[in-house]
Amino acid sequence: MSEEWIQGTVVENVRWTEQLHSLRIEADIAPFTAGQFTRLALDVDGERIARPYSLVNAPDIRPLEFYFITVPHGPLSQRLYALNEGDFVWVAKRPAGHFTLTNVSSAKTLWLLSTGTALGVFLSILRTQEPWERFERVVLVHGVRTSDEQTYLELLAEIGAAHPGRFHVIHSVTRPGGASQPENRITTMIQDGRLEAEAGARLDPESCQIMICGRPEMVSDTLHLLEKRGLAKNRSLTPGQITTEKYW
Ligand SMILES: Cc1cc2nc3c(=O)[nH]c(=O)nc-3n(C[C@H](O)[C@H](O)[C@H](O)COP(=O)(O)OP(=O)(O)OC[C@H]3O[C@@H](n4cnc5c(N)ncnc54)[C@H](O)[C@@H]3O)c2cc1C
């Protein structure tokens, strides 16, 4: 089936840094489940350049919101950064994707592991009731390079205040002050036990479900580490504890 495009209007472009920004867009898309993505596109020299982007707003919140990084020479991301209030952008009418809580079993702890802009997909999920009805605790881990990439702090604080004692946020900053500190990678923090110690929760098959999203290397490396601990990928015929989505 061919993609159905609708015209969206930018209502705000929040530029967090020179590379990171969020677009708020008015567009009448079809209903979606938190965790899904839709496609955004711009017409450049007669060609439509389209890419998938996770929705950051919860399904019942408007306008739509997306969180981006501009990648060097990226044909679409560079242009999205330049958009201003009132500009048009194509939005695919029907969101898609399986990175939702629908196929994730209930458990004591829900771990949400993200790098960079993948934080956004979890902000949508966290602003629905489902995680709070189905899990005792939620631990969100956000891996960034530098501390100015720690965005959405106010929203995270609001989510924490709405669920006292049940929401724990951990930032892993791999280049604080510019110097590389690989020991702060999410994978290293799992290996040396720091992540579990900071969260006060276990990464084990008995007590948790884990959703991982973002940089492909982080997703694969974390998956392998957790598989060595006896956790398994969540598949439709053989449910496990780990659900993943890669951004490229
Ligand atoms: C399901 C899904 C959801 C996505 N959601 C988001 C989102 O919410 N926000 C977002 O910024 N991107 C997201 N992406 C990536 C996005 O679709 C584009 O790939 C990205 O914006 C770059 O587009 P481009 O045309 O500028 O460059 P492209 O030519 O498409 O990409 C060039 C290169 O940039 C790198 N890259 C791509 N995306 C990222 C990223 N997010 N962080 C760091 N490096 C990257 C990769 O090395 C890629 O090969 C998602 C991808 C998928 C598959």
The ligand as an SDF file (V2000), in Angstrom:
LIG
                    3D

 53 58  0  0  0  0  0  0  0  0999 V2000
   12.1820    3.3780   13.5780 C   0  0  0  0  0  0  0  0  0  0  0  0
   13.1010    4.5860   13.5130 C   0  0  0  0  0  0  0  0  0  0  0  0
   12.8170    5.6940   14.3170 C   0  0  0  0  0  0  0  0  0  0  0  0
   13.6820    6.8080   14.2780 C   0  0  0  0  0  0  0  0  0  0  0  0
   13.4130    7.8560   15.0960 N   0  0  0  0  0  0  0  0  0  0  0  0
   14.2850    8.9110   15.1340 C   0  0  0  0  0  0  0  0  0  0  0  0
   14.0520    9.9900   16.0350 C   0  0  0  0  0  0  0  0  0  0  0  0
   13.0740   10.0080   16.7960 O   0  0  0  0  0  0  0  0  0  0  0  0
   14.9500   11.0240   16.0210 N   0  0  0  0  0  0  0  0  0  0  0  0
   16.0470   11.0350   15.1700 C   0  0  0  0  0  0  0  0  0  0  0  0
   16.8330   12.0060   15.2180 O   0  0  0  0  0  0  0  0  0  0  0  0
   16.2680   10.0150   14.3250 N   0  0  0  0  0  0  0  0  0  0  0  0
   15.4150    8.9710   14.2640 C   0  0  0  0  0  0  0  0  0  0  0  0
   15.6310    7.9650   13.3690 N   0  0  0  0  0  0  0  0  0  0  0  0
   16.6980    8.1470   12.3390 C   0  0  0  0  0  0  0  0  0  0  0  0
   16.1140    8.9830   11.1790 C   0  0  0  0  0  0  0  0  0  0  0  0
   15.1260    8.2200   10.4850 O   0  0  0  0  0  0  0  0  0  0  0  0
   17.1510    9.4480   10.1530 C   0  0  0  0  0  0  0  0  0  0  0  0
   17.9780    8.3580    9.8030 O   0  0  0  0  0  0  0  0  0  0  0  0
   18.0220   10.5870   10.6470 C   0  0  0  0  0  0  0  0  0  0  0  0
   17.2470   11.7440   10.9630 O   0  0  0  0  0  0  0  0  0  0  0  0
   19.0520   11.0160    9.5940 C   0  0  0  0  0  0  0  0  0  0  0  0
   18.4060   11.3710    8.3930 O   0  0  0  0  0  0  0  0  0  0  0  0
   19.1970   12.1160    7.2370 P   0  0  0  0  0  0  0  0  0  0  0  0
   18.3680   12.0940    5.9910 O   0  0  0  0  0  0  0  0  0  0  0  0
   19.6180   13.4740    7.6960 O   0  0  0  0  0  0  0  0  0  0  0  0
   20.5180   11.2450    7.0570 O   0  0  0  0  0  0  0  0  0  0  0  0
   20.6400    9.7190    6.5960 P   0  0  0  0  0  0  0  0  0  0  0  0
   21.3120    9.6900    5.2880 O   0  0  0  0  0  0  0  0  0  0  0  0
   19.3150    9.0270    6.7090 O   0  0  0  0  0  0  0  0  0  0  0  0
   21.5730    9.1420    7.7620 O   0  0  0  0  0  0  0  0  0  0  0  0
   22.9570    9.3300    7.7420 C   0  0  0  0  0  0  0  0  0  0  0  0
   23.6050    8.6370    8.9260 C   0  0  0  0  0  0  0  0  0  0  0  0
   23.3150    9.3650   10.1240 O   0  0  0  0  0  0  0  0  0  0  0  0
   23.4210    8.5080   11.2650 C   0  0  0  0  0  0  0  0  0  0  0  0
   22.1730    8.6500   12.0810 N   0  0  0  0  0  0  0  0  0  0  0  0
   20.9020    8.4700   11.6730 C   0  0  0  0  0  0  0  0  0  0  0  0
   20.0330    8.7060   12.6830 N   0  0  0  0  0  0  0  0  0  0  0  0
   20.7690    9.0540   13.7460 C   0  0  0  0  0  0  0  0  0  0  0  0
   20.4360    9.4120   15.0880 C   0  0  0  0  0  0  0  0  0  0  0  0
   19.1610    9.4810   15.5220 N   0  0  0  0  0  0  0  0  0  0  0  0
   21.4640    9.6880   15.9510 N   0  0  0  0  0  0  0  0  0  0  0  0
   22.7540    9.6510   15.5180 C   0  0  0  0  0  0  0  0  0  0  0  0
   23.1290    9.3100   14.2540 N   0  0  0  0  0  0  0  0  0  0  0  0
   22.1510    9.0200   13.3820 C   0  0  0  0  0  0  0  0  0  0  0  0
   23.6280    7.1110   10.7180 C   0  0  0  0  0  0  0  0  0  0  0  0
   25.0200    6.8220   10.7430 O   0  0  0  0  0  0  0  0  0  0  0  0
   23.1470    7.2220    9.2940 C   0  0  0  0  0  0  0  0  0  0  0  0
   23.7250    6.2660    8.4620 O   0  0  0  0  0  0  0  0  0  0  0  0
   14.8020    6.8240   13.4030 C   0  0  0  0  0  0  0  0  0  0  0  0
   15.0510    5.7080   12.5960 C   0  0  0  0  0  0  0  0  0  0  0  0
   14.2290    4.5980   12.6640 C   0  0  0  0  0  0  0  0  0  0  0  0
   14.5640    3.4020   11.8020 C   0  0  0  0  0  0  0  0  0  0  0  0
  1  2  1  0
  2  3  1  0
  2 52  2  0
  3  4  2  0
  4  5  1  0
  4 50  1  0
  5  6  2  0
  6  7  1  0
  6 13  1  0
  7  8  2  0
  7  9  1  0
  9 10  1  0
 10 11  2  0
 10 12  1  0
 12 13  2  0
 13 14  1  0
 14 15  1  0
 14 50  1  0
 15 16  1  0
 16 17  1  0
 16 18  1  0
 18 19  1  0
 18 20  1  0
 20 21  1  0
 20 22  1  0
 22 23  1  0
 23 24  1  0
 24 25  2  0
 24 26  1  0
 24 27  1  0
 27 28  1  0
 28 29  2  0
 28 30  1  0
 28 31  1  0
 31 32  1  0
 32 33  1  0
 33 34  1  0
 33 48  1  0
 34 35  1  0
 35 36  1  0
 35 46  1  0
 36 37  1  0
 36 45  1  0
 37 38  2  0
 38 39  1  0
 39 40  1  0
 39 45  2  0
 40 41  1  0
 40 42  2  0
 42 43  1  0
 43 44  2  0
 44 45  1  0
 46 47  1  0
 46 48  1  0
 48 49  1  0
 50 51  2  0
 51 52  1  0
 52 53  1  0
M  END
$$$$
